[in-house]
Amino acid sequence: MKILFLTLLFEREKEAEYKQKAGGEVQNASNTFQYALLDGIFENGRENDIFVCNSLPVGTYKKQYSELFLKGEEFRYGNKVVGKTLPCVNVHILKQLTRYIGCRRLIKEFIKRNRGEEIKILTYNLYPPYVKAAAKFAKKYPNTEFCPIITDMPGSLGILPAGWRKYYYLIQAKGIFRNLKYADKFVFLTELMKNPLHVENNYMVMEGIYSDIDRANNSSSTVKSDKKIILYTGTLKKEFGIRTLIEGFLLSEREDAELWICGGGEGREFVEKTAQENPSVKFFGSVDRAEALEKQRSADLLFNPRPAEGEFVKYSFPSKTMEYMASGKPVAMFKLPGIPAEYDKYLNYVKENTPLSVKETIEEILYDKYAECVKKAEAGKEFIFEYKNSRVQAQRLIEFLESARK
């Protein structure tokens, strides 16, 4: 079996360079997931069975990224060349078109180079150029299977942007669903994803992967503070509940506590203004992964305020859930439909989507039951380390790809 992995990655060693060109905004969560999967494939001794077709996960020129033409180059995993990063013209429409052409050419070369082998085309998420190209070759070649890893649902099943882009995304989603008919297998982030796609067999659920590199760094430095620290790291979208968290924290009026927030997005202005007006709210902006993990280790309570409301939540397993649990610190969040039951005994669920309920959860964990919650958190940390690490999750994926279709 040979795997062609169609990815949206920036190389770990070049993160600072990409971040500078992107004005400080890079997609840490998706990069972590894909790299953790690559790590696991290598740990399972399958490094000679995989080739990477990569596209840089950056916005368009000039508002979101400083380069108009993104060059093609070798993709390296450490010191080893394991694939290629596709070139493209970094403007709307042309960006996806040039990447589709490049991806199609690379898939054709890969199949020709591995004639006689079983080919598995693995795509990360539902990036249209990848889905279209993978479907084309899965239809044409009997020995080629197409397996998308779906972390976000498209169109009206996900979070749509405002303005003209909303209608563009809806049209794009129709093409994605059309091409998904040619997928042979599916990897879902949550069990509920199978329903709108009408999939009964040939799927597996992988809600996330905890990177072994993060584990190796888990005992690194921490930030010292004489306050009780509640931390949120992630996107500042209104749908993700950042306002509810802030309002709930401010209701508590505890002088010995601080709310730390790291992230970027549409809610940044609100968070900055709140931090300026309230010394107990500290806003650090977008930080790199190492700093985010350091702050997670330093906090007393890690909070994810994403509410269990909206269609997209059915298909959501926030990646920060595993990150938070791996810190060994108490985690508070809402019970989302996509959270498997095996996580329940390690998490602290907020009862209602209100600032008052957030306040009550914070006070219960930090002031009433902290020792009990820390014990629960330590058990959760071991659960993540043992069952959700790169090697285990990648081995599950490899076995799934090698299995016969039902």
C-alpha positions, 0 to 999 in steps of 0.5 A, spaced: 500 500 500 502 506 498 499 513 501 499 519 497 497 524 503 494 531 500 495 536 506 495 543 508 501 544 512 507 549 513 513 546 515 515 546 522 521 549 521 519 555 517 513 557 522 516 564 524 517 565 516 510 564 514 507 567 520 511 574 519 508 573 511 501 572 514 501 578 519 501 573 525 496 569 523 497 561 522 493 555 522 496 552 528 490 547 530 490 544 523 497 544 522 498 540 529 493 534 527 496 533 520 503 533 523 501 528 528 498 524 523 505 524 519 509 523 526 505 517 527 505 514 520 513 514 521 513 511 528 509 505 525 515 504 520 511 506 514 515 512 512 517 509 505 509 508 503 507 515 504 508 521 499 506 528 501 502 533 496 502 540 500 499 546 499 501 552 504 495 554 508 495 561 507 490 567 505 490 570 499 495 576 497 495 582 499 491 582 505 492 576 508 499 574 505 504 578 503 506 574 497 502 573 490 506 567 487 507 561 492 513 557 489 513 550 488 518 546 493 520 540 496 516 538 502 521 536 508 519 532 514 525 534 518 531 533 514 528 528 509 524 530 503 517 526 503 513 530 498 512 537 494 509 543 496 505 546 490 506 552 487 500 557 485 497 564 484 495 567 490 489 570 488 481 568 489 479 563 484 486 562 480 489 560 487 484 553 487 485 552 479 492 552 479 493 548 485 488 543 482 492 543 476 498 541 480 495 536 484 492 532 478 499 532 475 502 530 481 497 524 483 498 522 476 505 521 477 505 518 483 500 512 480 505 511 474 511 511 479 507 506 483 504 501 478 501 495 481 501 497 488 494 499 492 494 506 492 490 510 497 489 518 496 488 521 503 486 528 503 486 533 509 479 536 510 475 538 504 479 542 500 476 543 493 482 542 489 484 536 493 477 533 493 476 534 485 483 531 483 482 525 488 475 523 485 477 524 478 483 518 479 479 514 484 473 514 478 479 512 473 483 507 476 481 501 480 487 500 484 486 507 487 482 509 493 480 516 495 479 517 503 478 524 505 479 526 513 473 530 514 474 535 520 469 540 518 463 540 514 462 544 508 456 549 506 450 550 511 453 544 515 459 548 517 460 556 519 459 560 513 462 567 512 459 573 511 458 577 505 459 574 498 463 569 500 457 566 503 454 564 497 461 562 494 462 557 499 455 554 498 456 553 491 463 550 492 460 545 497 455 543 492 461 541 488 464 537 494 458 533 495 458 531 488 465 529 488 465 525 495 460 520 492 467 517 489 470 516 496 471 509 498 472 510 505 471 516 510 475 518 516 470 523 521 471 527 526 465 525 529 460 519 529 454 524 527 458 526 520 456 520 517 448 522 517 448 528 512 453 524 507 449 518 508 455 513 510 453 507 513 460 503 512 467 504 510 468 509 515 472 510 522 472 516 527 478 519 529 476 525 533 483 528 534 491 526 535 495 528 541 502 529 538 508 525 541 512 532 540 507 536 545 508 530 550 515 530 550 515 538 551 509 537 556 514 538 562 517 544 560 517 551 563 511 554 566 509 562 567 509 564 574 503 567 577 500 569 584 493 569 581 488 563 579 489 563 572 483 561 567 485 560 560 482 560 553 487 559 547 483 559 540 479 562 535 476 568 537 469 567 533 463 569 536 460 562 535 465 559 539 463 563 545 468 568 547 463 573 550 460 568 554 466 566 557 469 573 559 462 575 561 462 569 566 469 571 569 467 578 570 461 576 574 465 572 579 469 579 581 474 574 584 480 579 586 485 573 586 483 570 579 485 572 572 482 570 565 488 569 560 486 569 552 490 567 546 488 567 539 486 571 533 479 572 529 473 577 528 472 577 536 479 580 537 477 588 538 472 586 543 477 582 547 482 587 546 477 593 549 475 588 555 482 587 557 484 595 557 478 596 561 479 590 566 486 589 569 484 582 571 483 580 563 489 579 560 490 578 552 496 575 549 494 575 541 496 570 537 501 566 540 505 560 537 504 553 539 510 553 544 507 559 548 500 556 548 502 550 551 506 553 556 500 557 558 496 551 558 501 548 563 501 554 567 494 555 568 489 553 574 483 552 569 482 551 562 476 553 559 473 552 552 466 556 551 464 553 545 456 552 546 452 546 544 448 550 539 448 550 532 448 545 526 455 545 526 456 543 533 454 536 531 460 535 527 465 538 532 470 536 536 475 542 538 482 540 537 484 544 544 480 538 548 486 534 547 491 539 548 487 541 554 487 534 557 494 533 556 496 539 560 493 535 567 489 541 569 482 541 570 478 542 563 471 546 563 467 546 557 460 544 554 457 537 553 458 537 545 454 532 541 461 530 538 464 529 544 465 521 545 462 518 552 469 516 554 471 523 555 465 524 560 469 522 566 475 527 565 471 533 563 467 538 567 461 540 563 458 547 564 450 546 565 447 552 561 450 557 555 449 563 560 455 567 563 452 565 570 453 558 569 460 560 566 461 563 573 458 558 577 463 553 574 469 557 575 467 558 582 466 550 583 472 548 580 477 553 583 474 554 590 470 548 592 472 542 588 479 543 586 483 537 589 477 533 586 478 536 579 485 536 579 485 528 580 480 527 574 485 531 570 491 527 571 487 521 569 485 525 563 492 526 561 494 519 562 488 517 557 490 522 552 497 519 552 496 512 552 490 512 547 490 518 543 497 519 541 500 519 534 502 512 534 496 509 536 491 513 532 496 512 525 496 505 526 488 505 527 488 509 520 493 504 517 489 498 518 483 502 516 486 503 509 488 496 508 482 493 510 477 491 505 471 495 503 464 492 506 
